[in-house]
Amino acid sequence: MRPRTFELVRYHDLSGVSGTGVVAEGCVFTDGSVALRWRGNNPATAVWPDLDSVLAVHGHHGATEVRWLEPERPEPDIDQLFGTSHTVRPPTGIADPAGLPAPHPRGWAAARHLR
């Protein structure tokens, strides 16, 4: 699962505070927690345990809905990504240590080209 972004769209403002239209932006994280950012003259950010909690408080009995900004995408199957021919090889050591550059005669601090 990946984080998903959404907008809270309010069709009828029962409280008379936040107005109608898109009143907040949010993100549902992979663990289900939600960050919600209110728009308007008094913007604020809040973190909620889940989207149901947000709607229980701010849903205004169905007058507000969640509009997802991107479709939900299923996680790809790892076998589909790599196929059956993918193999993991152990790391190899340096074949010829003589091929490494020589140390600088005055040490690392004098090697300006490496900074």
Beta strands, then each sheet from edge to edge (+ up, - down):
strand 1: 4-10
strand 2: 21-28
strand 3: 34-38
strand 4: 45-48
strand 5: 64-68
sheet 1: 4+ 3- 2+ 1- 5+
end
